[in-house]
Amino acid sequence: MILKSVATLVVIAAFTAPALAQTNVICDEASVAKAEQQIGQISDGAKKIESTKELAMAKEAMTANDVGKCKSHLENAIKGMDAM
């Protein structure tokens, strides 16, 4: 009985952990402006350059109304900032 309960908890944890780890990035003017401001505060030159490139690609995708690409590049820019 206890073994079944533990197994159930392990299965639930396996399915919920990836869902909780995903960020829900919204590609809009406000998010891009916020990311731009945060990138301006990065002190590591290489990380700042990479995040700036990703943000530029996100802006281009947003202008082209390609939400998927915009979200992907914005997520990459944010990940680059988190690695500070």
C-alpha positions in Angstrom: 0.0 0.0 0.0 2.8 2.4 0.9 4.7 1.4 -2.2 1.7 2.3 -4.4 1.4 5.7 -2.7 5.1 6.5 -3.1 5.0 5.4 -6.8 2.0 7.6 -7.4 3.8 10.6 -5.9 6.8 9.9 -8.0 4.7 9.8 -11.2 2.9 13.0 -10.3 6.2 14.8 -9.5 7.6 13.6 -12.8 4.8 15.2 -14.8 4.4 18.4 -12.8 8.0 19.5 -12.4 8.6 20.2 -16.1 5.4 22.1 -16.3 6.3 24.3 -13.4 9.8 24.9 -14.7 8.5 26.4 -17.9 8.2 30.2 -17.9 5.3 31.8 -19.6 7.0 34.6 -21.5 4.7 37.1 -23.1 6.0 38.8 -26.2 4.8 42.4 -26.0 6.1 45.9 -25.9 6.2 45.9 -22.1 8.1 42.7 -21.8 10.6 43.7 -24.4 11.1 47.1 -22.7 11.6 45.4 -19.3 14.2 43.0 -20.8 16.0 45.9 -22.5 16.2 47.7 -19.2 17.5 44.6 -17.4 20.1 43.9 -20.1 21.4 47.4 -19.7 22.3 46.5 -16.1 24.4 43.4 -17.0 28.0 43.9 -16.1 29.4 40.8 -17.8 30.2 41.9 -21.4 29.8 38.6 -23.1 26.4 37.9 -21.5 25.3 41.4 -22.3 26.2 41.1 -25.9 24.5 37.7 -26.3 21.3 38.9 -24.5 21.3 42.0 -26.6 21.5 39.9 -29.8 18.6 37.7 -28.6 16.5 40.8 -27.7 17.1 42.3 -31.2 15.9 39.0 -32.8 12.9 39.0 -30.5 12.1 42.6 -31.6 12.4 41.6 -35.3 10.1 38.6 -34.8 7.6 40.7 -32.9 7.6 43.2 -35.8 7.0 40.3 -38.2 4.1 39.1 -36.0 5.9 35.8 -35.4 5.0 35.2 -31.8 6.7 31.8 -31.5 10.1 33.2 -32.6 9.6 36.3 -30.5 8.9 34.2 -27.3 11.9 31.9 -28.0 14.3 34.8 -28.5 13.0 36.7 -25.5 13.3 33.5 -23.4 16.9 33.2 -24.5 17.6 36.8 -23.6 16.1 36.3 -20.2 18.0 33.1 -19.6 21.2 34.9 -20.5 20.4 37.5 -17.8 19.7 34.8 -15.2 23.1 33.4 -15.7 24.7 36.6 -14.4 
